[in-house]
Amino acid sequence: MNLHVKTLSLMTWRSRFLEESFWSLEETAALAKQLPLKSPSENIFLHIVDLSDPKQIWKFVENFKQEHKLHVLINNAGCMVNKRELTEDGLEKNFAANTLGVYILTTGLIPVLEKEHDPRVITVSSGGMLVQKLNTNDLQSERTPFDGTMVYAQNKRQQVVLTERWAQGHPAIHFSSMHPGWADTPGVRQAMPGFHARFGDRLRSEAQGADTMLWLALSSAAAAQPSGRFFQDRKPVSTHLPLATASSSPAEEEKLIEILEQLAQTFK
């Protein structure tokens, strides 16, 4: 697959609450130069956005709308914070970045995507969401003992539900979510050191983890799949384990949307 584009916008996520950023600005810029674009004269823009900061996301969206077109949005930024901590806005950090941030960025850019031919949105979820049923009663982990891994899995379930609802509401855009498989990334090494130490030699490479994401973004075969599906290894797979009772009702899903929209508007 080749990137037949004239302009590429890279949005990298910088967080104030992780101990260290996984990629420096210099590393991200160097990576951009290696992308297989058609000619070196094509435009590459690097945007620095903190997805845990709703106000900053809204500001980015408004500026982007004025200056750029958008054909494909890939929601890949995320975090797993293993202690319950709050952002400066009083939001639980995992929820702020993984759910609310993704919601604001995606819904804010939908009008830009709808202007283009064959627009797509891919959200990188996780197979961990299979162990979680949507829970709209405690989105910010205020009432239950905090487990960072389970909170992350709940966030990823929320992303899958959002993808399905966006697909229903915006038929002009092809939405999908995907599980990259367990890949040997800086995020896994930092957030799950015990898991990485035990299974590190069995993990996928970063390129293997990115394969389905790029296939969903670029291939005509992916666009021919129904919108809103969940993918692994270029194939649509179930969002629920066999015999599991993790399905959510339309009312629960609508409640998620309503809560996120109310929160998003308070920071606009």
Disulfide bonds with the S-S distance in Angstrom:
none
